[in-house]
Amino acid sequence: MAVIVIKNLEEKTLVVQDFSKTLLQHLHGNGIDWMFTCGGKGRCTTCKAIVLEGSENIDPKTNVELRYEGQGLLGKNERLTCQARISGSVTIRVPEEYKLPHMKYSS
């Protein structure tokens, strides 16, 4: 069992047990609306999350993420939720540029 905490969504906490799913699948499976435009296929960066804690509990960056990082589109502490799989608890936040207008974000 692990928890995903979304810091700027009023510290919304998800308890997860299936480590075969991506972060995006966990988020959407728990009713959290999270931006993505390519269908979760790693063809864009709109599903990005900023990792605040627990980066050691996320599988290594995929080739897709490394390519975006090399292009300057993904920071060292950022992950694509459609690519990242966790093995333990993590704390993330929604980047400012990908906040959805209908969601209520905290600081």
Stockholm file with secondary structure:
# STOCKHOLM 1.0

chainA/1-107         MAVIVIKNLEEKTLVVQDFSKTLLQHLHGNGIDWMFTCGGKGRCTTCKAIVLEGSENIDPKTNVELRYEGQGLLGKNERLTCQARISGSVTIRVPEEYKLPHMKYSS
#=GR chainA/1-107 SS CEEEEETTTTTEEEEECCTTSBHHHHHHHTTCCCCCSSSSSSSSSTTEEEEEECGGGBCCCCHHHHHHHHTTSSCTTEEETTTCBBSSCEEEECCGGGCCTTSCCCC
#=GC SS_cons         CEEEEETTTTTEEEEECCTTSBHHHHHHHTTCCCCCSSSSSSSSSTTEEEEEECGGGBCCCCHHHHHHHHTTSSCTTEEETTTCBBSSCEEEECCGGGCCTTSCCCC
//
